[in-house]
């Protein structure tokens, strides 16, 4: 469960949102998740899990749910 906390915290701290908004969260669905916010989120996630996402995965990271699937590729289970 620790990974889920890290993952959720990356979103809540990057965007200043409540955990209750995470399940439906998608890129550009909130003002904070623009291209600059996206890179901040990616940096938070890479630091939290000590990984470096490939550029294609950074581009495909389009929602809270999609991000969980992408992280499986890096052996991070949420």
PDB file with SEQRES, HELIX, SHEET and CRYST1 records, atoms N, CA, C and O in Angstrom:
SEQRES   1 A   78  UNK UNK UNK UNK UNK UNK UNK UNK UNK UNK UNK UNK UNK          
SEQRES   2 A   78  UNK UNK UNK UNK UNK UNK UNK UNK UNK UNK UNK UNK UNK          
SEQRES   3 A   78  UNK UNK UNK UNK UNK UNK UNK UNK UNK UNK UNK UNK UNK          
SEQRES   4 A   78  UNK UNK UNK UNK UNK UNK UNK UNK UNK UNK UNK UNK UNK          
SEQRES   5 A   78  UNK UNK UNK UNK UNK UNK UNK UNK UNK UNK UNK UNK UNK          
SEQRES   6 A   78  UNK UNK UNK UNK UNK UNK UNK UNK UNK UNK UNK UNK UNK          
HELIX    1 AA1 UNK A    2  UNK A   15  1                                  14    
HELIX    2 AA2 UNK A   19  UNK A   21  5                                   3    
HELIX    3 AA3 UNK A   35  UNK A   49  1                                  15    
HELIX    4 AA4 UNK A   55  UNK A   60  1                                   6    
HELIX    5 AA5 UNK A   64  UNK A   72  1                                   9    
CRYST1    1.000    1.000    1.000  90.00  90.00  90.00 P 1           1          
ATOM      1  N   UNK A   1       0.820  -1.202   0.000  1.00  0.00           N  
ATOM      2  CA  UNK A   1       0.000   0.000   0.000  1.00  0.00           C  
ATOM      3  C   UNK A   1       0.860   1.261   0.000  1.00  0.00           C  
ATOM      4  O   UNK A   1       0.389   2.341  -0.355  1.00  0.00           O  
ATOM      5  N   UNK A   2       2.104   1.119   0.394  1.00  0.00           N  
ATOM      6  CA  UNK A   2       2.998   2.275   0.429  1.00  0.00           C  
ATOM      7  C   UNK A   2       3.133   2.920  -0.954  1.00  0.00           C  
ATOM      8  O   UNK A   2       3.208   4.144  -1.063  1.00  0.00           O  
ATOM      9  N   UNK A   3       3.164   2.103  -2.005  1.00  0.00           N  
ATOM     10  CA  UNK A   3       3.283   2.649  -3.362  1.00  0.00           C  
ATOM     11  C   UNK A   3       2.076   3.497  -3.737  1.00  0.00           C  
ATOM     12  O   UNK A   3       2.220   4.518  -4.409  1.00  0.00           O  
ATOM     13  N   UNK A   4       0.897   3.083  -3.312  1.00  0.00           N  
ATOM     14  CA  UNK A   4      -0.300   3.868  -3.615  1.00  0.00           C  
ATOM     15  C   UNK A   4      -0.228   5.236  -2.920  1.00  0.00           C  
ATOM     16  O   UNK A   4      -0.611   6.253  -3.498  1.00  0.00           O  
ATOM     17  N   UNK A   5       0.252   5.249  -1.710  1.00  0.00           N  
ATOM     18  CA  UNK A   5       0.390   6.513  -0.979  1.00  0.00           C  
ATOM     19  C   UNK A   5       1.378   7.421  -1.693  1.00  0.00           C  
ATOM     20  O   UNK A   5       1.113   8.612  -1.859  1.00  0.00           O  
ATOM     21  N   UNK A   6       2.510   6.878  -2.117  1.00  0.00           N  
ATOM     22  CA  UNK A   6       3.496   7.668  -2.858  1.00  0.00           C  
ATOM     23  C   UNK A   6       2.913   8.217  -4.151  1.00  0.00           C  
ATOM     24  O   UNK A   6       3.115   9.381  -4.497  1.00  0.00           O  
ATOM     25  N   UNK A   7       2.186   7.360  -4.856  1.00  0.00           N  
ATOM     26  CA  UNK A   7       1.580   7.735  -6.135  1.00  0.00           C  
ATOM     27  C   UNK A   7       0.544   8.841  -5.931  1.00  0.00           C  
ATOM     28  O   UNK A   7       0.568   9.861  -6.618  1.00  0.00           O  
ATOM     29  N   UNK A   8      -0.359   8.627  -4.982  1.00  0.00           N  
ATOM     30  CA  UNK A   8      -1.383   9.623  -4.700  1.00  0.00           C  
ATOM     31  C   UNK A   8      -0.775  10.947  -4.256  1.00  0.00           C  
ATOM     32  O   UNK A   8      -1.239  12.014  -4.657  1.00  0.00           O  
ATOM     33  N   UNK A   9       0.256  10.879  -3.434  1.00  0.00           N  
ATOM     34  CA  UNK A   9       0.914  12.085  -2.935  1.00  0.00           C  
ATOM     35  C   UNK A   9       1.549  12.874  -4.074  1.00  0.00           C  
ATOM     36  O   UNK A   9       1.525  14.105  -4.053  1.00  0.00           O  
ATOM     37  N   UNK A  10       2.109  12.201  -5.054  1.00  0.00           N  
ATOM     38  CA  UNK A  10       2.686  12.894  -6.205  1.00  0.00           C  
ATOM     39  C   UNK A  10       1.634  13.758  -6.886  1.00  0.00           C  
ATOM     40  O   UNK A  10       1.912  14.895  -7.268  1.00  0.00           O  
ATOM     41  N   UNK A  11       0.438  13.226  -7.037  1.00  0.00           N  
ATOM     42  CA  UNK A  11      -0.656  13.975  -7.666  1.00  0.00           C  
ATOM     43  C   UNK A  11      -1.166  15.101  -6.766  1.00  0.00           C  
ATOM     44  O   UNK A  11      -1.316  16.239  -7.211  1.00  0.00           O  
ATOM     45  N   UNK A  12      -1.429  14.780  -5.511  1.00  0.00           N  
ATOM     46  CA  UNK A  12      -2.025  15.787  -4.633  1.00  0.00           C  
ATOM     47  C   UNK A  12      -1.074  16.943  -4.380  1.00  0.00           C  
ATOM     48  O   UNK A  12      -1.506  18.091  -4.285  1.00  0.00           O  
ATOM     49  N   UNK A  13       0.219  16.652  -4.271  1.00  0.00           N  
ATOM     50  CA  UNK A  13       1.188  17.726  -4.048  1.00  0.00           C  
ATOM     51  C   UNK A  13       1.485  18.502  -5.328  1.00  0.00           C  
ATOM     52  O   UNK A  13       1.647  19.722  -5.288  1.00  0.00           O  
ATOM     53  N   UNK A  14       1.557  17.814  -6.450  1.00  0.00           N  
ATOM     54  CA  UNK A  14       1.839  18.492  -7.719  1.00  0.00           C  
ATOM     55  C   UNK A  14       0.714  19.446  -8.111  1.00  0.00           C  
ATOM     56  O   UNK A  14       0.960  20.537  -8.625  1.00  0.00           O  
ATOM     57  N   UNK A  15      -0.517  19.021  -7.862  1.00  0.00           N  
ATOM     58  CA  UNK A  15      -1.660  19.791  -8.346  1.00  0.00           C  
ATOM     59  C   UNK A  15      -2.460  20.483  -7.250  1.00  0.00           C  
ATOM     60  O   UNK A  15      -3.380  21.244  -7.550  1.00  0.00           O  
ATOM     61  N   UNK A  16      -2.128  20.236  -5.993  1.00  0.00           N  
ATOM     62  CA  UNK A  16      -2.854  20.864  -4.900  1.00  0.00           C  
ATOM     63  C   UNK A  16      -4.323  20.468  -4.872  1.00  0.00           C  
ATOM     64  O   UNK A  16      -5.202  21.304  -4.663  1.00  0.00           O  
ATOM     65  N   UNK A  17      -4.574  19.183  -5.087  1.00  0.00           N  
ATOM     66  CA  UNK A  17      -5.954  18.694  -5.115  1.00  0.00           C  
ATOM     67  C   UNK A  17      -6.171  17.664  -4.013  1.00  0.00           C  
ATOM     68  O   UNK A  17      -5.220  17.180  -3.400  1.00  0.00           O  
ATOM     69  N   UNK A  18      -7.427  17.341  -3.775  1.00  0.00           N  
ATOM     70  CA  UNK A  18      -7.811  16.358  -2.771  1.00  0.00           C  
ATOM     71  C   UNK A  18      -7.770  14.950  -3.384  1.00  0.00           C  
ATOM     72  O   UNK A  18      -8.001  14.770  -4.579  1.00  0.00           O  
ATOM     73  N   UNK A  19      -7.478  13.981  -2.553  1.00  0.00           N  
ATOM     74  CA  UNK A  19      -7.422  12.588  -3.010  1.00  0.00           C  
ATOM     75  C   UNK A  19      -8.728  12.129  -3.650  1.00  0.00           C  
ATOM     76  O   UNK A  19      -8.711  11.262  -4.524  1.00  0.00           O  
ATOM     77  N   UNK A  20      -9.841  12.683  -3.237  1.00  0.00           N  
ATOM     78  CA  UNK A  20     -11.141  12.257  -3.760  1.00  0.00           C  
ATOM     79  C   UNK A  20     -11.288  12.541  -5.257  1.00  0.00           C  
ATOM     80  O   UNK A  20     -12.157  11.962  -5.909  1.00  0.00           O  
ATOM     81  N   UNK A  21     -10.458  13.418  -5.804  1.00  0.00           N  
ATOM     82  CA  UNK A  21     -10.548  13.777  -7.223  1.00  0.00           C  
ATOM     83  C   UNK A  21      -9.665  12.905  -8.119  1.00  0.00           C  
ATOM     84  O   UNK A  21      -9.685  13.062  -9.340  1.00  0.00           O  
ATOM     85  N   UNK A  22      -8.902  12.003  -7.538  1.00  0.00           N  
ATOM     86  CA  UNK A  22      -7.879  11.296  -8.306  1.00  0.00           C  
ATOM     87  C   UNK A  22      -8.417  10.288  -9.322  1.00  0.00           C  
ATOM     88  O   UNK A  22      -7.930  10.251 -10.452  1.00  0.00           O  
ATOM     89  N   UNK A  23      -9.391   9.482  -8.960  1.00  0.00           N  
ATOM     90  CA  UNK A  23      -9.829   8.386  -9.835  1.00  0.00           C  
ATOM     91  C   UNK A  23     -10.254   8.835 -11.224  1.00  0.00           C  
ATOM     92  O   UNK A  23     -10.039   8.111 -12.196  1.00  0.00           O  
ATOM     93  N   UNK A  24     -10.851  10.012 -11.338  1.00  0.00           N  
ATOM     94  CA  UNK A  24     -11.326  10.511 -12.632  1.00  0.00           C  
ATOM     95  C   UNK A  24     -10.379  11.521 -13.274  1.00  0.00           C  
ATOM     96  O   UNK A  24     -10.712  12.117 -14.298  1.00  0.00           O  
ATOM     97  N   UNK A  25      -9.216  11.714 -12.689  1.00  0.00           N  
ATOM     98  CA  UNK A  25      -8.303  12.756 -13.135  1.00  0.00           C  
ATOM     99  C   UNK A  25      -7.629  12.397 -14.455  1.00  0.00           C  
ATOM    100  O   UNK A  25      -7.067  11.313 -14.609  1.00  0.00           O  
ATOM    101  N   UNK A  26      -7.695  13.330 -15.403  1.00  0.00           N  
ATOM    102  CA  UNK A  26      -7.055  13.159 -16.701  1.00  0.00           C  
ATOM    103  C   UNK A  26      -6.280  14.423 -17.057  1.00  0.00           C  
ATOM    104  O   UNK A  26      -6.550  15.507 -16.538  1.00  0.00           O  
ATOM    105  N   UNK A  27      -5.320  14.259 -17.948  1.00  0.00           N  
ATOM    106  CA  UNK A  27      -4.508  15.382 -18.429  1.00  0.00           C  
ATOM    107  C   UNK A  27      -5.412  16.497 -18.942  1.00  0.00           C  
ATOM    108  O   UNK A  27      -6.334  16.251 -19.720  1.00  0.00           O  
ATOM    109  N   UNK A  28      -5.147  17.698 -18.511  1.00  0.00           N  
ATOM    110  CA  UNK A  28      -5.879  18.913 -18.862  1.00  0.00           C  
ATOM    111  C   UNK A  28      -7.335  18.933 -18.377  1.00  0.00           C  
ATOM    112  O   UNK A  28      -8.116  19.782 -18.806  1.00  0.00           O  
ATOM    113  N   UNK A  29      -7.705  17.997 -17.480  1.00  0.00           N  
ATOM    114  CA  UNK A  29      -9.054  18.045 -16.906  1.00  0.00           C  
ATOM    115  C   UNK A  29      -9.128  19.076 -15.784  1.00  0.00           C  
ATOM    116  O   UNK A  29     -10.215  19.480 -15.371  1.00  0.00           O  
ATOM    117  N   UNK A  30      -7.963  19.496 -15.295  1.00  0.00           N  
ATOM    118  CA  UNK A  30      -7.865  20.591 -14.341  1.00  0.00           C  
ATOM    119  C   UNK A  30      -6.795  21.554 -14.840  1.00  0.00           C  
ATOM    120  O   UNK A  30      -5.876  21.156 -15.556  1.00  0.00           O  
ATOM    121  N   UNK A  31      -6.917  22.797 -14.465  1.00  0.00           N  
ATOM    122  CA  UNK A  31      -5.981  23.832 -14.923  1.00  0.00           C  
ATOM    123  C   UNK A  31      -4.534  23.489 -14.574  1.00  0.00           C  
ATOM    124  O   UNK A  31      -3.621  23.743 -15.361  1.00  0.00           O  
ATOM    125  N   UNK A  32      -4.335  22.916 -13.403  1.00  0.00           N  
ATOM    126  CA  UNK A  32      -2.978  22.618 -12.932  1.00  0.00           C  
ATOM    127  C   UNK A  32      -2.265  21.554 -13.756  1.00  0.00           C  
ATOM    128  O   UNK A  32      -1.035  21.536 -13.808  1.00  0.00           O  
ATOM    129  N   UNK A  33      -3.026  20.662 -14.403  1.00  0.00           N  
ATOM    130  CA  UNK A  33      -2.392  19.599 -15.179  1.00  0.00           C  
ATOM    131  C   UNK A  33      -2.282  20.015 -16.634  1.00  0.00           C  
ATOM    132  O   UNK A  33      -2.958  19.482 -17.514  1.00  0.00           O  
ATOM    133  N   UNK A  34      -1.409  20.986 -16.856  1.00  0.00           N  
ATOM    134  CA  UNK A  34      -1.056  21.409 -18.212  1.00  0.00           C  
ATOM    135  C   UNK A  34       0.314  20.827 -18.519  1.00  0.00           C  
ATOM    136  O   UNK A  34       0.784  19.953 -17.790  1.00  0.00           O  
ATOM    137  N   UNK A  35       0.961  21.287 -19.572  1.00  0.00           N  
ATOM    138  CA  UNK A  35       2.253  20.702 -19.950  1.00  0.00           C  
ATOM    139  C   UNK A  35       3.323  20.912 -18.878  1.00  0.00           C  
ATOM    140  O   UNK A  35       4.138  20.023 -18.635  1.00  0.00           O  
ATOM    141  N   UNK A  36       3.324  22.064 -18.246  1.00  0.00           N  
ATOM    142  CA  UNK A  36       4.303  22.339 -17.182  1.00  0.00           C  
ATOM    143  C   UNK A  36       3.985  21.491 -15.948  1.00  0.00           C  
ATOM    144  O   UNK A  36       4.879  20.896 -15.346  1.00  0.00           O  
ATOM    145  N   UNK A  37       2.708  21.445 -15.581  1.00  0.00           N  
ATOM    146  CA  UNK A  37       2.295  20.615 -14.454  1.00  0.00           C  
ATOM    147  C   UNK A  37       2.583  19.144 -14.698  1.00  0.00           C  
ATOM    148  O   UNK A  37       2.915  18.406 -13.771  1.00  0.00           O  
ATOM    149  N   UNK A  38       2.456  18.722 -15.944  1.00  0.00           N  
ATOM    150  CA  UNK A  38       2.721  17.331 -16.310  1.00  0.00           C  
ATOM    151  C   UNK A  38       4.179  16.973 -16.017  1.00  0.00           C  
ATOM    152  O   UNK A  38       4.467  15.919 -15.451  1.00  0.00           O  
ATOM    153  N   UNK A  39       5.080  17.849 -16.402  1.00  0.00           N  
ATOM    154  CA  UNK A  39       6.502  17.560 -16.178  1.00  0.00           C  
ATOM    155  C   UNK A  39       6.835  17.557 -14.684  1.00  0.00           C  
ATOM    156  O   UNK A  39       7.678  16.781 -14.233  1.00  0.00           O  
ATOM    157  N   UNK A  40       6.177  18.419 -13.929  1.00  0.00           N  
ATOM    158  CA  UNK A  40       6.365  18.413 -12.474  1.00  0.00           C  
ATOM    159  C   UNK A  40       5.877  17.110 -11.863  1.00  0.00           C  
ATOM    160  O   UNK A  40       6.526  16.543 -10.984  1.00  0.00           O  
ATOM    161  N   UNK A  41       4.729  16.642 -12.336  1.00  0.00           N  
ATOM    162  CA  UNK A  41       4.185  15.374 -11.851  1.00  0.00           C  
ATOM    163  C   UNK A  41       5.132  14.222 -12.181  1.00  0.00           C  
ATOM    164  O   UNK A  41       5.420  13.384 -11.326  1.00  0.00           O  
ATOM    165  N   UNK A  42       5.604  14.185 -13.403  1.00  0.00           N  
ATOM    166  CA  UNK A  42       6.526  13.116 -13.823  1.00  0.00           C  
ATOM    167  C   UNK A  42       7.777  13.130 -12.948  1.00  0.00           C  
ATOM    168  O   UNK A  42       8.248  12.075 -12.523  1.00  0.00           O  
ATOM    169  N   UNK A  43       8.313  14.309 -12.679  1.00  0.00           N  
ATOM    170  CA  UNK A  43       9.496  14.419 -11.823  1.00  0.00           C  
ATOM    171  C   UNK A  43       9.203  13.884 -10.425  1.00  0.00           C  
ATOM    172  O   UNK A  43      10.033  13.184  -9.844  1.00  0.00           O  
ATOM    173  N   UNK A  44       8.037  14.206  -9.882  1.00  0.00           N  
ATOM    174  CA  UNK A  44       7.636  13.707  -8.549  1.00  0.00           C  
ATOM    175  C   UNK A  44       7.559  12.184  -8.545  1.00  0.00           C  
ATOM    176  O   UNK A  44       8.038  11.532  -7.617  1.00  0.00           O  
ATOM    177  N   UNK A  45       6.957  11.629  -9.583  1.00  0.00           N  
ATOM    178  CA  UNK A  45       6.792  10.177  -9.662  1.00  0.00           C  
ATOM    179  C   UNK A  45       8.148   9.486  -9.822  1.00  0.00           C  
ATOM    180  O   UNK A  45       8.418   8.478  -9.171  1.00  0.00           O  
ATOM    181  N   UNK A  46       8.986  10.031 -10.684  1.00  0.00           N  
ATOM    182  CA  UNK A  46      10.316   9.432 -10.882  1.00  0.00           C  
ATOM    183  C   UNK A  46      11.117   9.465  -9.585  1.00  0.00           C  
ATOM    184  O   UNK A  46      11.810   8.501  -9.259  1.00  0.00           O  
ATOM    185  N   UNK A  47      11.029  10.546  -8.861  1.00  0.00           N  
ATOM    186  CA  UNK A  47      11.762  10.651  -7.593  1.00  0.00           C  
ATOM    187  C   UNK A  47      11.186   9.710  -6.546  1.00  0.00           C  
ATOM    188  O   UNK A  47      11.935   9.046  -5.830  1.00  0.00           O  
ATOM    189  N   UNK A  48       9.861   9.645  -6.451  1.00  0.00           N  
ATOM    190  CA  UNK A  48       9.217   8.807  -5.444  1.00  0.00           C  
ATOM    191  C   UNK A  48       9.558   7.332  -5.615  1.00  0.00           C  
ATOM    192  O   UNK A  48       9.726   6.610  -4.632  1.00  0.00           O  
ATOM    193  N   UNK A  49       9.659   6.885  -6.868  1.00  0.00           N  
ATOM    194  CA  UNK A  49       9.886   5.464  -7.135  1.00  0.00           C  
ATOM    195  C   UNK A  49      11.303   5.157  -7.635  1.00  0.00           C  
ATOM    196  O   UNK A  49      11.610   4.014  -7.973  1.00  0.00           O  
ATOM    197  N   UNK A  50      12.151   6.169  -7.680  1.00  0.00           N  
ATOM    198  CA  UNK A  50      13.535   6.009  -8.116  1.00  0.00           C  
ATOM    199  C   UNK A  50      13.609   5.315  -9.480  1.00  0.00           C  
ATOM    200  O   UNK A  50      14.301   4.313  -9.657  1.00  0.00           O  
ATOM    201  N   UNK A  51      12.870   5.886 -10.432  1.00  0.00           N  
ATOM    202  CA  UNK A  51      12.835   5.374 -11.797  1.00  0.00           C  
ATOM    203  C   UNK A  51      13.003   6.535 -12.758  1.00  0.00           C  
ATOM    204  O   UNK A  51      12.911   7.698 -12.367  1.00  0.00           O  
ATOM    205  N   UNK A  52      13.251   6.209 -14.021  1.00  0.00           N  
ATOM    206  CA  UNK A  52      13.279   7.213 -15.076  1.00  0.00           C  
ATOM    207  C   UNK A  52      12.372   6.723 -16.201  1.00  0.00           C  
ATOM    208  O   UNK A  52      12.660   5.723 -16.859  1.00  0.00           O  
ATOM    209  N   UNK A  53      11.279   7.440 -16.408  1.00  0.00           N  
ATOM    210  CA  UNK A  53      10.317   7.044 -17.430  1.00  0.00           C  
ATOM    211  C   UNK A  53      10.857   7.333 -18.828  1.00  0.00           C  
ATOM    212  O   UNK A  53      11.502   8.355 -19.062  1.00  0.00           O  
ATOM    213  N   UNK A  54      10.582   6.422 -19.741  1.00  0.00           N  
ATOM    214  CA  UNK A  54      10.934   6.641 -21.139  1.00  0.00           C  
ATOM    215  C   UNK A  54      10.029   7.739 -21.702  1.00  0.00           C  
ATOM    216  O   UNK A  54       8.914   7.930 -21.217  1.00  0.00           O  
ATOM    217  N   UNK A  55      10.498   8.449 -22.708  1.00  0.00           N  
ATOM    218  CA  UNK A  55       9.757   9.582 -23.257  1.00  0.00           C  
ATOM    219  C   UNK A  55       8.363   9.175 -23.740  1.00  0.00           C  
ATOM    220  O   UNK A  55       7.406   9.928 -23.560  1.00  0.00           O  
ATOM    221  N   UNK A  56       8.240   7.999 -24.349  1.00  0.00           N  
ATOM    222  CA  UNK A  56       6.927   7.537 -24.807  1.00  0.00           C  
ATOM    223  C   UNK A  56       5.968   7.354 -23.635  1.00  0.00           C  
ATOM    224  O   UNK A  56       4.772   7.616 -23.760  1.00  0.00           O  
ATOM    225  N   UNK A  57       6.490   6.906 -22.504  1.00  0.00           N  
ATOM    226  CA  UNK A  57       5.655   6.728 -21.318  1.00  0.00           C  
ATOM    227  C   UNK A  57       5.260   8.079 -20.716  1.00  0.00           C  
ATOM    228  O   UNK A  57       4.147   8.231 -20.211  1.00  0.00           O  
ATOM    229  N   UNK A  58       6.151   9.043 -20.768  1.00  0.00           N  
ATOM    230  CA  UNK A  58       5.831  10.397 -20.301  1.00  0.00           C  
ATOM    231  C   UNK A  58       4.682  10.956 -21.131  1.00  0.00           C  
ATOM    232  O   UNK A  58       3.752  11.552 -20.588  1.00  0.00           O  
ATOM    233  N   UNK A  59       4.743  10.767 -22.423  1.00  0.00           N  
ATOM    234  CA  UNK A  59       3.700  11.266 -23.328  1.00  0.00           C  
ATOM    235  C   UNK A  59       2.388  10.513 -23.103  1.00  0.00           C  
ATOM    236  O   UNK A  59       1.319  11.123 -23.109  1.00  0.00           O  
ATOM    237  N   UNK A  60       2.458   9.198 -22.905  1.00  0.00           N  
ATOM    238  CA  UNK A  60       1.250   8.373 -22.728  1.00  0.00           C  
ATOM    239  C   UNK A  60       0.617   8.523 -21.346  1.00  0.00           C  
ATOM    240  O   UNK A  60      -0.511   8.076 -21.138  1.00  0.00           O  
ATOM    241  N   UNK A  61       1.312   9.136 -20.413  1.00  0.00           N  
ATOM    242  CA  UNK A  61       0.834   9.279 -19.038  1.00  0.00           C  
ATOM    243  C   UNK A  61      -0.278  10.330 -19.012  1.00  0.00           C  
ATOM    244  O   UNK A  61      -0.059  11.481 -18.633  1.00  0.00           O  
ATOM    245  N   UNK A  62      -1.476   9.905 -19.423  1.00  0.00           N  
ATOM    246  CA  UNK A  62      -2.556  10.853 -19.678  1.00  0.00           C  
ATOM    247  C   UNK A  62      -3.652  10.877 -18.616  1.00  0.00           C  
ATOM    248  O   UNK A  62      -4.579  11.683 -18.697  1.00  0.00           O  
ATOM    249  N   UNK A  63      -3.550  10.006 -17.634  1.00  0.00           N  
ATOM    250  CA  UNK A  63      -4.549  10.005 -16.570  1.00  0.00           C  
ATOM    251  C   UNK A  63      -3.989   9.296 -15.341  1.00  0.00           C  
ATOM    252  O   UNK A  63      -2.961   8.621 -15.396  1.00  0.00           O  
ATOM    253  N   UNK A  64      -4.693   9.473 -14.242  1.00  0.00           N  
ATOM    254  CA  UNK A  64      -4.323   8.801 -12.993  1.00  0.00           C  
ATOM    255  C   UNK A  64      -4.323   7.286 -13.192  1.00  0.00           C  
ATOM    256  O   UNK A  64      -3.396   6.600 -12.760  1.00  0.00           O  
ATOM    257  N   UNK A  65      -5.353   6.770 -13.839  1.00  0.00           N  
ATOM    258  CA  UNK A  65      -5.487   5.331 -14.065  1.00  0.00           C  
ATOM    259  C   UNK A  65      -4.424   4.829 -15.045  1.00  0.00           C  
ATOM    260  O   UNK A  65      -3.802   3.795 -14.801  1.00  0.00           O  
ATOM    261  N   UNK A  66      -4.210   5.544 -16.143  1.00  0.00           N  
ATOM    262  CA  UNK A  66      -3.213   5.150 -17.148  1.00  0.00           C  
ATOM    263  C   UNK A  66      -1.815   5.108 -16.531  1.00  0.00           C  
ATOM    264  O   UNK A  66      -1.005   4.244 -16.867  1.00  0.00           O  
ATOM    265  N   UNK A  67      -1.543   6.039 -15.635  1.00  0.00           N  
ATOM    266  CA  UNK A  67      -0.242   6.074 -14.965  1.00  0.00           C  
ATOM    267  C   UNK A  67       0.053   4.810 -14.191  1.00  0.00           C  
ATOM    268  O   UNK A  67       1.193   4.346 -14.163  1.00  0.00           O  
ATOM    269  N   UNK A  68      -0.967   4.248 -13.563  1.00  0.00           N  
ATOM    270  CA  UNK A  68      -0.782   2.988 -12.826  1.00  0.00           C  
ATOM    271  C   UNK A  68      -0.327   1.883 -13.773  1.00  0.00           C  
ATOM    272  O   UNK A  68       0.561   1.100 -13.437  1.00  0.00           O  
ATOM    273  N   UNK A  69      -0.935   1.822 -14.953  1.00  0.00           N  
ATOM    274  CA  UNK A  69      -0.566   0.805 -15.944  1.00  0.00           C  
ATOM    275  C   UNK A  69       0.859   1.009 -16.432  1.00  0.00           C  
ATOM    276  O   UNK A  69       1.615   0.050 -16.585  1.00  0.00           O  
ATOM    277  N   UNK A  70       1.221   2.252 -16.674  1.00  0.00           N  
ATOM    278  CA  UNK A  70       2.575   2.560 -17.146  1.00  0.00           C  
ATOM    279  C   UNK A  70       3.612   2.150 -16.103  1.00  0.00           C  
ATOM    280  O   UNK A  70       4.657   1.600 -16.450  1.00  0.00           O  
ATOM    281  N   UNK A  71       3.332   2.413 -14.841  1.00  0.00           N  
ATOM    282  CA  UNK A  71       4.305   2.091 -13.791  1.00  0.00           C  
ATOM    283  C   UNK A  71       4.543   0.596 -13.640  1.00  0.00           C  
ATOM    284  O   UNK A  71       5.601   0.188 -13.161  1.00  0.00           O  
ATOM    285  N   UNK A  72       3.581  -0.228 -14.039  1.00  0.00           N  
ATOM    286  CA  UNK A  72       3.778  -1.686 -13.987  1.00  0.00           C  
ATOM    287  C   UNK A  72       4.973  -2.098 -14.842  1.00  0.00           C  
ATOM    288  O   UNK A  72       5.677  -3.054 -14.517  1.00  0.00           O  
ATOM    289  N   UNK A  73       5.195  -1.376 -15.930  1.00  0.00           N  
ATOM    290  CA  UNK A  73       6.331  -1.643 -16.816  1.00  0.00           C  
ATOM    291  C   UNK A  73       7.666  -1.478 -16.073  1.00  0.00           C  
ATOM    292  O   UNK A  73       8.670  -2.095 -16.428  1.00  0.00           O  
ATOM    293  N   UNK A  74       7.652  -0.634 -15.038  1.00  0.00           N  
ATOM    294  CA  UNK A  74       8.848  -0.352 -14.254  1.00  0.00           C  
ATOM    295  C   UNK A  74       8.850  -1.134 -12.942  1.00  0.00           C  
ATOM    296  O   UNK A  74       9.602  -0.833 -12.015  1.00  0.00           O  
ATOM    297  N   UNK A  75       7.986  -2.142 -12.895  1.00  0.00           N  
ATOM    298  CA  UNK A  75       7.866  -3.036 -11.727  1.00  0.00           C  
ATOM    299  C   UNK A  75       7.398  -2.292 -10.481  1.00  0.00           C  
ATOM    300  O   UNK A  75       7.796  -2.617  -9.362  1.00  0.00           O  
ATOM    301  N   UNK A  76       6.550  -1.291 -10.692  1.00  0.00           N  
ATOM    302  CA  UNK A  76       5.942  -0.544  -9.587  1.00  0.00           C  
ATOM    303  C   UNK A  76       4.455  -0.895  -9.589  1.00  0.00           C  
ATOM    304  O   UNK A  76       3.720  -0.512 -10.499  1.00  0.00           O  
ATOM    305  N   UNK A  77       4.024  -1.621  -8.572  1.00  0.00           N  
ATOM    306  CA  UNK A  77       2.609  -1.993  -8.436  1.00  0.00           C  
ATOM    307  C   UNK A  77       1.917  -1.007  -7.500  1.00  0.00           C  
ATOM    308  O   UNK A  77       2.371  -0.754  -6.384  1.00  0.00           O  
ATOM    309  N   UNK A  78       0.824  -0.467  -7.979  1.00  0.00           N  
ATOM    310  CA  UNK A  78       0.052   0.491  -7.177  1.00  0.00           C  
ATOM    311  C   UNK A  78      -1.172  -0.218  -6.613  1.00  0.00           C  
ATOM    312  O   UNK A  78      -1.969   0.397  -5.904  1.00  0.00           O  
TER     313      UNK A  78                                                      
END                                                                             
